[in-house]
Amino acid sequence: MSKELLKKVRKIEIKTRGLSRQIFAGEYHSAFKGRGMAFSEVREYQFGDDVRSMDWNVTARLNAPYIKVFEEERELTVMLLVDVSGSRLFGTTIKTKRELITEIAAVLSFSASANNDKVGALFFSSKVEKFIPPKKGRSHLLRIIRELLEFEPQEKGTDIGEALRYLTNAIKRRCTAFLLSDMIDVDSSLKPRFEEALKIAANRHEIAAISVYDQRERELPDIGLIKIADAESGKEEWVNTSNKSVRDHFNKWNMSVNASIQQTLRRYKVDSVSISTNEDFVKGLVALFKKR
């Protein structure tokens, strides 16, 4: 490891380990303490059972209250599904999406480690680029951070469905998986493949989606004629941002895409949060943890 890279890794470690201890350790433990239990069976509700264990799908289907029964599991496995496609390099304000994803992933890793959980990572573009099996230990976490900082993918595109399929096949026991992506491919021609993969993965694992974005991807500024380039396809196009109808059309399209993404995630009971490159991600992660 070069001195410059080592310096970056240590800087990330100092910042994110501190955050995980001060802010997230308690929130993480509260959000995922029940995830240290492995699903065993579904049975009819009995007086005195914890209503938080209700299986509402089975209850609705059988028209009688049923609860999920868990067996104690000594440790939890946390998987980080990290989007390393070309679009992650974009950023117009404080940091790029890549830098934001790295910091969030590091905080999640140290929070999981403080809870004595194993952490693994899966880097994906339009294919699975790298799989780091879940393990414990500081050296393992630092390896993940190092890879987040320096890894360069072979492909520029995005296929989240491919990552979810790999997760389903590679991790046999139930885990908690954090999907860190800008979700750019979700509303494209790949959406049916994504939905099918999400449905299967969410049935086996606990999945939480963290969507990162730059504000300029969601709202065009009024700055005249500009060239817009697709970071994944390389396609370029001139756009007159001073034309209000152009800006309105772009903003309306973007809102529609984001609404579609959220609808898909809710359909498969995937908790999610969107975090911008120009905001503090602490509030976003705490909000995500409180949803659980």
Stockholm file with secondary structure:
# STOCKHOLM 1.0

chainA/1-292         MSKELLKKVRKIEIKTRGLSRQIFAGEYHSAFKGRGMAFSEVREYQFGDDVRSMDWNVTARLNAPYIKVFEEERELTVMLLVDVSGSRLFGTTIKTKRELITEIAAVLSFSASANNDKVGALFFSSKVEKFIPPKKGRSHLLRIIRELLEFEPQEKGTDIGEALRYLTNAIKRRCTAFLLSDMIDVDSSLKPRFEEALKIAANRHEIAAISVYDQRERELPDIGLIKIADAESGKEEWVNTSNKSVRDHFNKWNMSVNASIQQTLRRYKVDSVSISTNEDFVKGLVALFKKR
#=GR chainA/1-292 SS CCHHHHHHHHHHHHHHHHHIIIIIHHHHHHHHGGGGEEEEEEEECCTTCCGGGBCHHHHHHHTSCEEEEEEECSCCEEEEEEECSGGGGCCSSSSCHHHHHHHHHHHHHHHHHHTTCEEEEEEESSSEEEEEEEECSHHHHHHHHHHHHHCCCSCCSCCHHHHHHHHHHHCCSCCEEEEEECCTTTTSTTHHHHHHHHHHHHHHSEEEEEEEECHHHHSCCSCSEEEEECTTTCCEEEEETTCHHHHHHHHHHHHHHHHHHHHHHHHTTCEEEEEETTSCHHHHHHHHHHTC
#=GC SS_cons         CCHHHHHHHHHHHHHHHHHIIIIIHHHHHHHHGGGGEEEEEEEECCTTCCGGGBCHHHHHHHTSCEEEEEEECSCCEEEEEEECSGGGGCCSSSSCHHHHHHHHHHHHHHHHHHTTCEEEEEEESSSEEEEEEEECSHHHHHHHHHHHHHCCCSCCSCCHHHHHHHHHHHCCSCCEEEEEECCTTTTSTTHHHHHHHHHHHHHHSEEEEEEEECHHHHSCCSCSEEEEECTTTCCEEEEETTCHHHHHHHHHHHHHHHHHHHHHHHHTTCEEEEEETTSCHHHHHHHHHHTC
//
